[in-house]
Amino acid sequence: GAFLCLGGDATFFPLQAVSRRQTAVSHSTTEAELVAADMALRVIGVPALPLWDTILGRDVVCMFHEDNAAMIQICTT
């Protein structure tokens, strides 16, 4: 699943949440997390950027949070 929110120093406003069943069987939790991250960025993260750039009149940064240590290491490298 994925969760999109608008956040700032003193702001947290939920915008969208998506939960989908994966169409393939993953061989590990890390692989399942990678598939979920791909869906999150491809379906809700990246498409939202131009909209918020226009609304706020500045470049918006999409911050991605992950709690699986192996997945974090893969994304970092």
All heavy atoms as TSV, in Angstrom:
chain	resi	resn	atom	element	x	y	z
A	1	GLY	N	N	0.815	-1.182	0.000
A	1	GLY	CA	C	0.000	0.000	0.000
A	1	GLY	C	C	0.856	1.241	0.000
A	1	GLY	O	O	2.067	1.189	0.170
A	2	ALA	N	N	0.202	2.370	-0.189
A	2	ALA	CA	C	0.890	3.651	-0.228
A	2	ALA	C	C	-0.011	4.721	0.374
A	2	ALA	O	O	-1.241	4.606	0.355
A	2	ALA	CB	C	1.236	4.015	-1.659
A	3	PHE	N	N	0.635	5.753	0.901
A	3	PHE	CA	C	-0.071	6.838	1.567
A	3	PHE	C	C	0.591	8.143	1.160
A	3	PHE	O	O	1.807	8.301	1.297
A	3	PHE	CB	C	0.029	6.613	3.077
A	3	PHE	CG	C	-0.601	7.685	3.906
A	3	PHE	CD1	C	-1.977	7.791	3.991
A	3	PHE	CD2	C	0.175	8.575	4.614
A	3	PHE	CE1	C	-2.566	8.766	4.767
A	3	PHE	CE2	C	-0.398	9.555	5.396
A	3	PHE	CZ	C	-1.778	9.651	5.469
A	4	LEU	N	N	-0.184	9.084	0.632
A	4	LEU	CA	C	0.337	10.381	0.205
A	4	LEU	C	C	-0.222	11.452	1.127
A	4	LEU	O	O	-1.421	11.487	1.392
A	4	LEU	CB	C	-0.078	10.675	-1.244
A	4	LEU	CG	C	0.352	12.018	-1.828
A	4	LEU	CD1	C	1.867	12.059	-2.014
A	4	LEU	CD2	C	-0.351	12.259	-3.160
A	5	CYS	N	N	0.673	12.291	1.635
A	5	CYS	CA	C	0.212	13.385	2.485
A	5	CYS	C	C	0.978	14.650	2.131
A	5	CYS	O	O	2.054	14.605	1.554
A	5	CYS	CB	C	0.379	13.051	3.961
A	5	CYS	SG	S	2.080	12.975	4.494
A	6	LEU	N	N	0.398	15.765	2.491
A	6	LEU	CA	C	1.038	17.070	2.344
A	6	LEU	C	C	1.550	17.434	3.725
A	6	LEU	O	O	0.785	17.461	4.687
A	6	LEU	CB	C	0.023	18.096	1.852
A	6	LEU	CG	C	0.526	19.487	1.536
A	6	LEU	CD1	C	1.548	19.441	0.409
A	6	LEU	CD2	C	-0.638	20.382	1.144
A	7	GLY	N	N	2.847	17.658	3.839
A	7	GLY	CA	C	3.416	17.908	5.156
A	7	GLY	C	C	4.371	19.076	5.151
A	7	GLY	O	O	4.969	19.416	4.146
A	8	GLY	N	N	4.502	19.675	6.312
A	8	GLY	CA	C	5.429	20.775	6.512
A	8	GLY	C	C	5.915	20.744	7.946
A	8	GLY	O	O	5.761	19.739	8.644
A	9	ASP	N	N	6.475	21.854	8.403
A	9	ASP	CA	C	6.982	21.916	9.771
A	9	ASP	C	C	5.885	21.660	10.804
A	9	ASP	O	O	6.096	20.957	11.781
A	9	ASP	CB	C	7.634	23.272	10.037
A	9	ASP	CG	C	8.905	23.460	9.221
A	9	ASP	OD1	O	9.506	22.437	8.820
A	9	ASP	OD2	O	9.283	24.614	8.974
A	10	ALA	N	N	4.721	22.235	10.590
A	10	ALA	CA	C	3.607	22.064	11.523
A	10	ALA	C	C	2.353	21.587	10.786
A	10	ALA	O	O	1.235	21.870	11.199
A	10	ALA	CB	C	3.329	23.369	12.251
A	11	THR	N	N	2.556	20.868	9.683
A	11	THR	CA	C	1.440	20.465	8.832
A	11	THR	C	C	1.503	18.983	8.508
A	11	THR	O	O	2.574	18.446	8.235
A	11	THR	CB	C	1.474	21.240	7.493
A	11	THR	OG1	O	1.560	22.627	7.758
A	11	THR	CG2	C	0.253	20.955	6.653
A	12	PHE	N	N	0.354	18.332	8.550
A	12	PHE	CA	C	0.246	16.956	8.097
A	12	PHE	C	C	-1.187	16.767	7.628
A	12	PHE	O	O	-2.118	16.770	8.426
A	12	PHE	CB	C	0.561	15.964	9.222
A	12	PHE	CG	C	0.477	14.532	8.775
A	12	PHE	CD1	C	1.563	13.926	8.170
A	12	PHE	CD2	C	-0.682	13.801	8.950
A	12	PHE	CE1	C	1.486	12.614	7.755
A	12	PHE	CE2	C	-0.765	12.490	8.532
A	12	PHE	CZ	C	0.329	11.894	7.939
A	13	PHE	N	N	-1.376	16.650	6.310
A	13	PHE	CA	C	-2.713	16.503	5.751
A	13	PHE	C	C	-2.734	15.330	4.784
A	13	PHE	O	O	-2.051	15.356	3.758
A	13	PHE	CB	C	-3.135	17.786	5.018
A	13	PHE	CG	C	-4.563	17.778	4.585
A	13	PHE	CD1	C	-5.571	18.036	5.502
A	13	PHE	CD2	C	-4.905	17.488	3.277
A	13	PHE	CE1	C	-6.907	18.013	5.111
A	13	PHE	CE2	C	-6.227	17.460	2.873
A	13	PHE	CZ	C	-7.232	17.726	3.799
A	14	PRO	N	N	-3.488	14.270	5.096
A	14	PRO	CA	C	-3.558	13.117	4.193
A	14	PRO	C	C	-4.289	13.464	2.905
A	14	PRO	O	O	-5.320	14.135	2.922
A	14	PRO	CB	C	-4.328	12.075	4.997
A	14	PRO	CG	C	-5.030	12.816	6.057
A	14	PRO	CD	C	-4.288	14.099	6.292
A	15	LEU	N	N	-3.737	13.019	1.786
A	15	LEU	CA	C	-4.322	13.307	0.476
A	15	LEU	C	C	-4.865	12.064	-0.218
A	15	LEU	O	O	-5.925	12.105	-0.830
A	15	LEU	CB	C	-3.285	13.962	-0.434
A	15	LEU	CG	C	-2.746	15.312	0.026
A	15	LEU	CD1	C	-1.583	15.736	-0.840
A	15	LEU	CD2	C	-3.855	16.343	-0.004
A	16	GLN	N	N	-4.130	10.959	-0.146
A	16	GLN	CA	C	-4.526	9.770	-0.895
A	16	GLN	C	C	-3.904	8.536	-0.263
A	16	GLN	O	O	-2.792	8.582	0.251
A	16	GLN	CB	C	-4.056	9.891	-2.346
A	16	GLN	CG	C	-4.481	8.773	-3.237
A	16	GLN	CD	C	-4.032	9.003	-4.678
A	16	GLN	OE1	O	-3.383	9.982	-5.008
A	16	GLN	NE2	N	-4.383	8.080	-5.544
A	17	ALA	N	N	-4.645	7.446	-0.314
A	17	ALA	CA	C	-4.123	6.162	0.138
A	17	ALA	C	C	-4.533	5.098	-0.874
A	17	ALA	O	O	-5.634	5.147	-1.429
A	17	ALA	CB	C	-4.664	5.807	1.515
A	18	VAL	N	N	-3.633	4.174	-1.148
A	18	VAL	CA	C	-3.888	3.100	-2.106
A	18	VAL	C	C	-3.447	1.785	-1.491
A	18	VAL	O	O	-2.367	1.685	-0.922
A	18	VAL	CB	C	-3.115	3.338	-3.431
A	18	VAL	CG1	C	-3.320	2.183	-4.386
A	18	VAL	CG2	C	-3.517	4.634	-4.078
A	19	SER	N	N	-4.290	0.791	-1.606
A	19	SER	CA	C	-3.932	-0.549	-1.159
A	19	SER	C	C	-4.351	-1.512	-2.260
A	19	SER	O	O	-5.538	-1.593	-2.604
A	19	SER	CB	C	-4.653	-0.891	0.146
A	19	SER	OG	O	-4.315	-2.190	0.547
A	20	ARG	N	N	-3.383	-2.193	-2.818
A	20	ARG	CA	C	-3.669	-3.119	-3.923
A	20	ARG	C	C	-3.021	-4.468	-3.671
A	20	ARG	O	O	-1.933	-4.549	-3.104
A	20	ARG	CB	C	-3.118	-2.568	-5.238
A	20	ARG	CG	C	-3.831	-1.350	-5.714
A	20	ARG	CD	C	-3.453	-1.049	-7.144
A	20	ARG	NE	N	-4.139	0.168	-7.563
A	20	ARG	CZ	C	-3.715	0.968	-8.489
A	20	ARG	NH1	N	-2.584	0.706	-9.107
A	20	ARG	NH2	N	-4.393	2.034	-8.822
A	21	ARG	N	N	-3.671	-5.482	-4.135
A	21	ARG	CA	C	-3.101	-6.818	-4.072
A	21	ARG	C	C	-2.045	-6.936	-5.169
A	21	ARG	O	O	-2.266	-6.521	-6.306
A	21	ARG	CB	C	-4.209	-7.839	-4.294
A	21	ARG	CG	C	-3.738	-9.244	-4.208
A	21	ARG	CD	C	-4.889	-10.224	-4.459
A	21	ARG	NE	N	-4.537	-11.453	-3.811
A	21	ARG	CZ	C	-5.265	-12.051	-2.910
A	21	ARG	NH1	N	-6.432	-11.553	-2.577
A	21	ARG	NH2	N	-4.858	-13.164	-2.357
A	22	GLN	N	N	-0.898	-7.504	-4.820
A	22	GLN	CA	C	0.155	-7.676	-5.824
A	22	GLN	C	C	-0.213	-8.836	-6.749
A	22	GLN	O	O	-0.748	-9.843	-6.318
A	22	GLN	CB	C	1.490	-7.924	-5.144
A	22	GLN	CG	C	1.965	-6.706	-4.383
A	22	GLN	CD	C	3.349	-6.874	-3.796
A	22	GLN	OE1	O	3.992	-7.899	-3.967
A	22	GLN	NE2	N	3.804	-5.855	-3.096
A	23	THR	N	N	0.090	-8.659	-8.029
A	23	THR	CA	C	-0.316	-9.652	-9.029
A	23	THR	C	C	0.661	-10.814	-9.145
A	23	THR	O	O	0.355	-11.802	-9.792
A	23	THR	CB	C	-0.462	-8.981	-10.412
A	23	THR	OG1	O	0.770	-8.364	-10.754
A	23	THR	CG2	C	-1.564	-7.934	-10.375
A	24	ALA	N	N	1.830	-10.699	-8.535
A	24	ALA	CA	C	2.827	-11.766	-8.599
A	24	ALA	C	C	3.215	-12.179	-7.180
A	24	ALA	O	O	3.079	-11.415	-6.234
A	24	ALA	CB	C	4.069	-11.292	-9.345
A	25	VAL	N	N	3.699	-13.388	-7.048
A	25	VAL	CA	C	4.156	-13.883	-5.754
A	25	VAL	C	C	5.617	-13.479	-5.573
A	25	VAL	O	O	6.469	-13.800	-6.391
A	25	VAL	CB	C	4.008	-15.422	-5.665
A	25	VAL	CG1	C	4.564	-15.934	-4.355
A	25	VAL	CG2	C	2.553	-15.823	-5.836
A	26	SER	N	N	5.897	-12.757	-4.491
A	26	SER	CA	C	7.264	-12.343	-4.202
A	26	SER	C	C	7.998	-13.445	-3.460
A	26	SER	O	O	7.407	-14.204	-2.693
A	26	SER	CB	C	7.258	-11.070	-3.352
A	26	SER	OG	O	6.691	-10.010	-4.068
A	27	HIS	N	N	9.302	-13.517	-3.664
A	27	HIS	CA	C	10.120	-14.534	-3.012
A	27	HIS	C	C	10.617	-14.077	-1.646
A	27	HIS	O	O	11.140	-14.883	-0.878
A	27	HIS	CB	C	11.309	-14.913	-3.903
A	27	HIS	CG	C	10.881	-15.533	-5.195
A	27	HIS	ND1	N	10.440	-16.824	-5.293
A	27	HIS	CD2	C	10.799	-15.010	-6.438
A	27	HIS	CE1	C	10.116	-17.092	-6.539
A	27	HIS	NE2	N	10.326	-15.997	-7.267
A	28	SER	N	N	10.490	-12.780	-1.345
A	28	SER	CA	C	10.936	-12.263	-0.057
A	28	SER	C	C	10.138	-11.012	0.293
A	28	SER	O	O	9.492	-10.401	-0.562
A	28	SER	CB	C	12.429	-11.917	-0.099
A	28	SER	OG	O	12.646	-10.831	-0.986
A	29	THR	N	N	10.196	-10.629	1.554
A	29	THR	CA	C	9.544	-9.401	2.001
A	29	THR	C	C	10.146	-8.200	1.304
A	29	THR	O	O	9.432	-7.267	0.909
A	29	THR	CB	C	9.698	-9.253	3.526
A	29	THR	OG1	O	9.182	-10.421	4.151
A	29	THR	CG2	C	8.963	-8.039	4.036
A	30	THR	N	N	11.455	-8.221	1.130
A	30	THR	CA	C	12.136	-7.110	0.468
A	30	THR	C	C	11.649	-6.936	-0.964
A	30	THR	O	O	11.425	-5.816	-1.419
A	30	THR	CB	C	13.658	-7.337	0.497
A	30	THR	OG1	O	14.056	-7.542	1.853
A	30	THR	CG2	C	14.398	-6.183	-0.105
A	31	GLU	N	N	11.469	-8.037	-1.664
A	31	GLU	CA	C	10.963	-7.967	-3.039
A	31	GLU	C	C	9.541	-7.416	-3.059
A	31	GLU	O	O	9.198	-6.587	-3.914
A	31	GLU	CB	C	11.002	-9.346	-3.690
A	31	GLU	CG	C	10.571	-9.337	-5.137
A	31	GLU	CD	C	10.585	-10.719	-5.776
A	31	GLU	OE1	O	10.916	-11.712	-5.100
A	31	GLU	OE2	O	10.253	-10.795	-6.975
A	32	ALA	N	N	8.709	-7.834	-2.122
A	32	ALA	CA	C	7.342	-7.326	-2.041
A	32	ALA	C	C	7.341	-5.828	-1.747
A	32	ALA	O	O	6.536	-5.071	-2.308
A	32	ALA	CB	C	6.561	-8.072	-0.968
A	33	GLU	N	N	8.243	-5.377	-0.873
A	33	GLU	CA	C	8.364	-3.951	-0.563
A	33	GLU	C	C	8.808	-3.154	-1.783
A	33	GLU	O	O	8.355	-2.039	-2.007
A	33	GLU	CB	C	9.357	-3.734	0.577
A	33	GLU	CG	C	8.890	-4.254	1.912
A	33	GLU	CD	C	7.878	-3.350	2.580
A	33	GLU	OE1	O	7.824	-2.148	2.249
A	33	GLU	OE2	O	7.137	-3.854	3.429
A	34	LEU	N	N	9.704	-3.729	-2.585
A	34	LEU	CA	C	10.174	-3.066	-3.797
A	34	LEU	C	C	9.038	-2.894	-4.798
A	34	LEU	O	O	8.877	-1.832	-5.404
A	34	LEU	CB	C	11.318	-3.858	-4.418
A	34	LEU	CG	C	12.045	-3.229	-5.585
A	34	LEU	CD1	C	12.677	-1.904	-5.177
A	34	LEU	CD2	C	13.104	-4.158	-6.118
A	35	VAL	N	N	8.206	-3.915	-4.950
A	35	VAL	CA	C	7.052	-3.834	-5.848
A	35	VAL	C	C	6.067	-2.779	-5.342
A	35	VAL	O	O	5.534	-1.978	-6.118
A	35	VAL	CB	C	6.367	-5.218	-5.983
A	35	VAL	CG1	C	5.053	-5.109	-6.730
A	35	VAL	CG2	C	7.296	-6.203	-6.662
A	36	ALA	N	N	5.834	-2.747	-4.033
A	36	ALA	CA	C	4.923	-1.760	-3.450
A	36	ALA	C	C	5.464	-0.342	-3.621
A	36	ALA	O	O	4.705	0.596	-3.905
A	36	ALA	CB	C	4.690	-2.065	-1.977
A	37	ALA	N	N	6.772	-0.167	-3.452
A	37	ALA	CA	C	7.385	1.156	-3.631
A	37	ALA	C	C	7.259	1.628	-5.071
A	37	ALA	O	O	6.985	2.809	-5.328
A	37	ALA	CB	C	8.851	1.112	-3.207
A	38	ASP	N	N	7.464	0.726	-6.010
A	38	ASP	CA	C	7.306	1.064	-7.426
A	38	ASP	C	C	5.893	1.551	-7.695
A	38	ASP	O	O	5.694	2.573	-8.350
A	38	ASP	CB	C	7.628	-0.152	-8.298
A	38	ASP	CG	C	7.259	0.088	-9.748
A	38	ASP	OD1	O	7.906	0.941	-10.384
A	38	ASP	OD2	O	6.313	-0.568	-10.232
A	39	MET	N	N	4.903	0.826	-7.170
A	39	MET	CA	C	3.506	1.220	-7.368
A	39	MET	C	C	3.245	2.581	-6.723
A	39	MET	O	O	2.603	3.454	-7.322
A	39	MET	CB	C	2.563	0.168	-6.775
A	39	MET	CG	C	1.089	0.404	-7.016
A	39	MET	SD	S	0.223	1.478	-5.855
A	39	MET	CE	C	0.495	0.671	-4.300
A	40	ALA	N	N	3.754	2.804	-5.523
A	40	ALA	CA	C	3.516	4.059	-4.807
A	40	ALA	C	C	4.058	5.257	-5.581
A	40	ALA	O	O	3.358	6.261	-5.756
A	40	ALA	CB	C	4.147	3.994	-3.423
A	41	LEU	N	N	5.282	5.150	-6.047
A	41	LEU	CA	C	5.883	6.270	-6.767
A	41	LEU	C	C	5.280	6.453	-8.152
A	41	LEU	O	O	5.032	7.571	-8.592
A	41	LEU	CB	C	7.391	6.081	-6.862
A	41	LEU	CG	C	8.133	6.205	-5.532
A	41	LEU	CD1	C	9.589	5.833	-5.699
A	41	LEU	CD2	C	7.985	7.598	-4.960
A	42	ARG	N	N	5.022	5.347	-8.843
A	42	ARG	CA	C	4.516	5.410	-10.217
A	42	ARG	C	C	3.062	5.868	-10.275
A	42	ARG	O	O	2.673	6.628	-11.161
A	42	ARG	CB	C	4.666	4.033	-10.865
A	42	ARG	CG	C	4.296	3.960	-12.321
A	42	ARG	CD	C	4.619	2.579	-12.911
A	42	ARG	NE	N	4.412	1.474	-12.001
A	42	ARG	CZ	C	3.246	0.842	-11.822
A	42	ARG	NH1	N	2.187	1.241	-12.488
A	42	ARG	NH2	N	3.147	-0.163	-10.979
A	43	VAL	N	N	2.233	5.418	-9.318
A	43	VAL	CA	C	0.790	5.672	-9.389
A	43	VAL	C	C	0.379	6.953	-8.668
A	43	VAL	O	O	-0.470	7.694	-9.161
A	43	VAL	CB	C	0.009	4.460	-8.820
A	43	VAL	CG1	C	-1.468	4.737	-8.721
A	43	VAL	CG2	C	0.252	3.238	-9.689
A	44	ILE	N	N	0.961	7.245	-7.487
A	44	ILE	CA	C	0.501	8.433	-6.769
A	44	ILE	C	C	1.599	9.470	-6.503
A	44	ILE	O	O	1.301	10.649	-6.428
A	44	ILE	CB	C	-0.220	8.076	-5.451
A	44	ILE	CG1	C	0.710	7.450	-4.433
A	44	ILE	CG2	C	-1.401	7.207	-5.712
A	44	ILE	CD1	C	0.067	7.245	-3.078
A	45	GLY	N	N	2.846	9.075	-6.353
A	45	GLY	CA	C	3.902	10.018	-6.004
A	45	GLY	C	C	4.282	10.958	-7.123
A	45	GLY	O	O	4.116	12.178	-7.026
A	46	VAL	N	N	4.784	10.413	-8.198
A	46	VAL	CA	C	5.263	11.234	-9.317
A	46	VAL	C	C	4.117	11.980	-10.020
A	46	VAL	O	O	4.279	13.162	-10.336
A	46	VAL	CB	C	6.074	10.368	-10.314
A	46	VAL	CG1	C	6.445	11.151	-11.543
A	46	VAL	CG2	C	7.320	9.822	-9.622
A	47	PRO	N	N	2.946	11.363	-10.253
A	47	PRO	CA	C	1.864	12.121	-10.905
A	47	PRO	C	C	1.371	13.323	-10.086
A	47	PRO	O	O	0.843	14.274	-10.657
A	47	PRO	CB	C	0.742	11.091	-11.063
A	47	PRO	CG	C	1.436	9.781	-11.107
A	47	PRO	CD	C	2.599	9.926	-10.171
A	48	ALA	N	N	1.540	13.315	-8.776
A	48	ALA	CA	C	1.072	14.427	-7.945
A	48	ALA	C	C	2.003	15.637	-7.994
A	48	ALA	O	O	1.581	16.754	-7.685
A	48	ALA	CB	C	0.918	13.961	-6.498
A	49	LEU	N	N	3.256	15.449	-8.366
A	49	LEU	CA	C	4.233	16.540	-8.323
A	49	LEU	C	C	3.855	17.756	-9.175
A	49	LEU	O	O	3.891	18.879	-8.674
A	49	LEU	CB	C	5.618	16.023	-8.696
A	49	LEU	CG	C	6.280	15.110	-7.658
A	49	LEU	CD1	C	7.597	14.584	-8.197
A	49	LEU	CD2	C	6.472	15.833	-6.343
A	50	PRO	N	N	3.497	17.603	-10.455
A	50	PRO	CA	C	3.153	18.795	-11.255
A	50	PRO	C	C	1.942	19.552	-10.707
A	50	PRO	O	O	1.910	20.785	-10.753
A	50	PRO	CB	C	2.855	18.242	-12.649
A	50	PRO	CG	C	3.485	16.898	-12.687
A	50	PRO	CD	C	3.495	16.390	-11.281
A	51	LEU	N	N	0.970	18.831	-10.173
A	51	LEU	CA	C	-0.210	19.476	-9.604
A	51	LEU	C	C	0.177	20.366	-8.432
A	51	LEU	O	O	-0.203	21.536	-8.373
A	51	LEU	CB	C	-1.224	18.430	-9.156
A	51	LEU	CG	C	-2.421	18.967	-8.367
A	51	LEU	CD1	C	-3.295	19.828	-9.260
A	51	LEU	CD2	C	-3.207	17.834	-7.755
A	52	TRP	N	N	0.965	19.831	-7.501
A	52	TRP	CA	C	1.346	20.604	-6.315
A	52	TRP	C	C	2.362	21.691	-6.646
A	52	TRP	O	O	2.387	22.726	-5.985
A	52	TRP	CB	C	1.824	19.672	-5.204
A	52	TRP	CG	C	0.642	18.945	-4.641
A	52	TRP	CD1	C	0.293	17.649	-4.853
A	52	TRP	CD2	C	-0.394	19.510	-3.835
A	52	TRP	NE1	N	-0.895	17.367	-4.222
A	52	TRP	CE2	C	-1.333	18.489	-3.591
A	52	TRP	CE3	C	-0.619	20.770	-3.301
A	52	TRP	CZ2	C	-2.481	18.709	-2.824
A	52	TRP	CZ3	C	-1.753	20.976	-2.534
A	52	TRP	CH2	C	-2.672	19.958	-2.307
A	53	ASP	N	N	3.191	21.482	-7.656
A	53	ASP	CA	C	4.077	22.548	-8.127
A	53	ASP	C	C	3.245	23.751	-8.581
A	53	ASP	O	O	3.562	24.893	-8.266
A	53	ASP	CB	C	4.952	22.078	-9.291
A	53	ASP	CG	C	6.078	21.160	-8.876
A	53	ASP	OD1	O	6.360	21.053	-7.656
A	53	ASP	OD2	O	6.681	20.543	-9.767
A	54	THR	N	N	2.187	23.475	-9.324
A	54	THR	CA	C	1.317	24.531	-9.848
A	54	THR	C	C	0.518	25.196	-8.733
A	54	THR	O	O	0.445	26.426	-8.667
A	54	THR	CB	C	0.344	23.954	-10.906
A	54	THR	OG1	O	1.100	23.334	-11.938
A	54	THR	CG2	C	-0.539	25.041	-11.497
A	55	ILE	N	N	-0.075	24.413	-7.854
A	55	ILE	CA	C	-0.901	24.965	-6.774
A	55	ILE	C	C	-0.072	25.830	-5.832
A	55	ILE	O	O	-0.490	26.922	-5.453
A	55	ILE	CB	C	-1.602	23.830	-5.995
A	55	ILE	CG1	C	-2.680	23.182	-6.866
A	55	ILE	CG2	C	-2.211	24.356	-4.690
A	55	ILE	CD1	C	-3.306	21.946	-6.270
A	56	LEU	N	N	1.093	25.352	-5.439
A	56	LEU	CA	C	1.912	26.071	-4.463
A	56	LEU	C	C	2.841	27.104	-5.099
A	56	LEU	O	O	3.432	27.919	-4.395
A	56	LEU	CB	C	2.727	25.080	-3.634
A	56	LEU	CG	C	1.902	24.096	-2.796
A	56	LEU	CD1	C	2.799	23.095	-2.113
A	56	LEU	CD2	C	1.033	24.836	-1.793
A	57	GLY	N	N	3.003	27.040	-6.425
A	57	GLY	CA	C	3.839	28.016	-7.118
A	57	GLY	C	C	5.327	27.851	-6.859
A	57	GLY	O	O	6.081	28.819	-6.944
A	58	ARG	N	N	5.754	26.654	-6.531
A	58	ARG	CA	C	7.172	26.360	-6.282
A	58	ARG	C	C	7.414	24.881	-6.509
A	58	ARG	O	O	6.477	24.111	-6.654
A	58	ARG	CB	C	7.580	26.750	-4.863
A	58	ARG	CG	C	6.829	25.978	-3.786
A	58	ARG	CD	C	7.273	26.403	-2.405
A	58	ARG	NE	N	6.485	25.784	-1.368
A	58	ARG	CZ	C	6.711	24.584	-0.846
A	58	ARG	NH1	N	7.701	23.849	-1.288
A	58	ARG	NH2	N	5.936	24.118	0.100
A	59	ASP	N	N	8.675	24.504	-6.561
A	59	ASP	CA	C	9.003	23.085	-6.723
A	59	ASP	C	C	8.712	22.333	-5.432
A	59	ASP	O	O	9.118	22.751	-4.346
A	59	ASP	CB	C	10.480	22.905	-7.087
A	59	ASP	CG	C	10.779	23.363	-8.503
A	59	ASP	OD1	O	9.841	23.414	-9.317
A	59	ASP	OD2	O	11.944	23.658	-8.787
A	60	VAL	N	N	8.002	21.232	-5.555
A	60	VAL	CA	C	7.641	20.391	-4.415
A	60	VAL	C	C	8.545	19.170	-4.417
A	60	VAL	O	O	8.898	18.648	-5.472
A	60	VAL	CB	C	6.152	19.973	-4.509
A	60	VAL	CG1	C	5.772	19.038	-3.390
A	60	VAL	CG2	C	5.268	21.193	-4.499
A	61	VAL	N	N	8.914	18.705	-3.243
A	61	VAL	CA	C	9.772	17.539	-3.096
A	61	VAL	C	C	8.929	16.363	-2.627
A	61	VAL	O	O	8.137	16.492	-1.695
A	61	VAL	CB	C	10.896	17.806	-2.065
A	61	VAL	CG1	C	11.730	16.576	-1.850
A	61	VAL	CG2	C	11.747	18.973	-2.517
A	62	CYS	N	N	9.084	15.226	-3.274
A	62	CYS	CA	C	8.399	14.004	-2.872
A	62	CYS	C	C	9.354	13.207	-1.981
A	62	CYS	O	O	10.402	12.758	-2.431
A	62	CYS	CB	C	8.010	13.186	-4.104
A	62	CYS	SG	S	7.152	11.646	-3.701
A	63	MET	N	N	9.001	13.064	-0.721
A	63	MET	CA	C	9.817	12.297	0.222
A	63	MET	C	C	9.202	10.916	0.383
A	63	MET	O	O	8.010	10.789	0.633
A	63	MET	CB	C	9.882	13.004	1.570
A	63	MET	CG	C	10.601	14.325	1.504
A	63	MET	SD	S	10.700	15.138	3.096
A	63	MET	CE	C	11.751	14.014	3.972
A	64	PHE	N	N	10.021	9.898	0.222
A	64	PHE	CA	C	9.570	8.516	0.295
A	64	PHE	C	C	10.105	7.900	1.587
A	64	PHE	O	O	11.294	7.972	1.868
A	64	PHE	CB	C	10.097	7.740	-0.932
A	64	PHE	CG	C	9.668	6.320	-0.965
A	64	PHE	CD1	C	8.412	5.987	-1.411
A	64	PHE	CD2	C	10.515	5.315	-0.541
A	64	PHE	CE1	C	8.006	4.662	-1.440
A	64	PHE	CE2	C	10.125	3.998	-0.569
A	64	PHE	CZ	C	8.863	3.679	-1.022
A	65	HIS	N	N	9.220	7.317	2.384
A	65	HIS	CA	C	9.625	6.691	3.642
A	65	HIS	C	C	9.438	5.175	3.552
A	65	HIS	O	O	8.432	4.707	3.025
A	65	HIS	CB	C	8.798	7.233	4.804
A	65	HIS	CG	C	9.005	8.688	5.047
A	65	HIS	ND1	N	10.045	9.166	5.799
A	65	HIS	CD2	C	8.327	9.772	4.620
A	65	HIS	CE1	C	9.990	10.476	5.835
A	65	HIS	NE2	N	8.954	10.874	5.116
A	66	GLU	N	N	10.396	4.438	4.058
A	66	GLU	CA	C	10.374	2.976	4.026
A	66	GLU	C	C	10.862	2.461	5.373
A	66	GLU	O	O	11.783	3.028	5.964
A	66	GLU	CB	C	11.289	2.470	2.901
A	66	GLU	CG	C	11.431	0.976	2.817
A	66	GLU	CD	C	10.123	0.260	2.532
A	66	GLU	OE1	O	9.397	0.686	1.615
A	66	GLU	OE2	O	9.839	-0.730	3.222
A	67	ASP	N	N	10.250	1.370	5.870
A	67	ASP	CA	C	10.637	0.846	7.171
A	67	ASP	C	C	11.410	-0.476	7.097
A	67	ASP	O	O	11.851	-0.984	8.117
A	67	ASP	CB	C	9.420	0.676	8.075
A	67	ASP	CG	C	8.426	-0.342	7.542
A	67	ASP	OD1	O	8.587	-0.794	6.394
A	67	ASP	OD2	O	7.485	-0.680	8.276
A	68	ASN	N	N	11.593	-1.011	5.909
A	68	ASN	CA	C	12.316	-2.272	5.746
A	68	ASN	C	C	13.796	-1.968	5.492
A	68	ASN	O	O	14.142	-1.344	4.491
A	68	ASN	CB	C	11.689	-3.052	4.583
A	68	ASN	CG	C	12.292	-4.409	4.384
A	68	ASN	OD1	O	13.451	-4.518	4.004
A	68	ASN	ND2	N	11.505	-5.445	4.640
A	69	ALA	N	N	14.671	-2.410	6.414
A	69	ALA	CA	C	16.093	-2.076	6.340
A	69	ALA	C	C	16.749	-2.587	5.048
A	69	ALA	O	O	17.569	-1.889	4.435
A	69	ALA	CB	C	16.840	-2.639	7.549
A	70	ALA	N	N	16.395	-3.787	4.606
A	70	ALA	CA	C	16.966	-4.326	3.375
A	70	ALA	C	C	16.537	-3.505	2.157
A	70	ALA	O	O	17.332	-3.230	1.272
A	70	ALA	CB	C	16.568	-5.787	3.199
A	71	MET	N	N	15.293	-3.096	2.147
A	71	MET	CA	C	14.788	-2.262	1.054
A	71	MET	C	C	15.486	-0.901	1.041
A	71	MET	O	O	15.842	-0.383	-0.022
A	71	MET	CB	C	13.271	-2.101	1.232
A	71	MET	CG	C	12.626	-1.096	0.357
A	71	MET	SD	S	12.644	-1.559	-1.357
A	71	MET	CE	C	11.737	-0.209	-2.029
A	72	ILE	N	N	15.714	-0.322	2.213
A	72	ILE	CA	C	16.412	0.952	2.306
A	72	ILE	C	C	17.823	0.819	1.738
A	72	ILE	O	O	18.292	1.680	0.993
A	72	ILE	CB	C	16.446	1.454	3.759
A	72	ILE	CG1	C	15.022	1.806	4.235
A	72	ILE	CG2	C	17.371	2.650	3.909
A	72	ILE	CD1	C	14.895	2.034	5.713
A	73	GLN	N	N	18.499	-0.275	2.069
A	73	GLN	CA	C	19.866	-0.493	1.573
A	73	GLN	C	C	19.885	-0.639	0.054
A	73	GLN	O	O	20.753	-0.100	-0.620
A	73	GLN	CB	C	20.479	-1.726	2.230
A	73	GLN	CG	C	21.932	-1.958	1.872
A	73	GLN	CD	C	22.826	-0.814	2.321
A	73	GLN	OE1	O	22.651	-0.258	3.402
A	73	GLN	NE2	N	23.788	-0.445	1.485
A	74	ILE	N	N	18.913	-1.342	-0.494
A	74	ILE	CA	C	18.827	-1.503	-1.949
A	74	ILE	C	C	18.614	-0.149	-2.624
A	74	ILE	O	O	19.271	0.175	-3.615
A	74	ILE	CB	C	17.695	-2.484	-2.315
A	74	ILE	CG1	C	18.082	-3.906	-1.930
A	74	ILE	CG2	C	17.356	-2.403	-3.800
A	74	ILE	CD1	C	16.965	-4.902	-2.029
A	75	CYS	N	N	17.714	0.659	-2.105
A	75	CYS	CA	C	17.430	1.969	-2.690
A	75	CYS	C	C	18.634	2.903	-2.550
A	75	CYS	O	O	18.900	3.701	-3.449
A	75	CYS	CB	C	16.222	2.593	-2.036
A	75	CYS	SG	S	14.680	1.757	-2.445
A	76	THR	N	N	19.359	2.789	-1.453
A	76	THR	CA	C	20.520	3.634	-1.235
A	76	THR	C	C	21.641	3.311	-2.208
A	76	THR	O	O	22.306	4.201	-2.742
A	76	THR	CB	C	21.042	3.486	0.216
A	76	THR	OG1	O	19.976	3.800	1.107
A	76	THR	CG2	C	22.197	4.417	0.482
A	77	THR	N	N	21.870	2.030	-2.454
A	77	THR	CA	C	22.953	1.631	-3.358
A	77	THR	C	C	22.498	1.704	-4.786
A	77	THR	O	O	23.234	1.921	-5.683
A	77	THR	CB	C	23.458	0.209	-3.060
A	77	THR	OG1	O	22.372	-0.709	-3.107
A	77	THR	CG2	C	24.120	0.152	-1.703
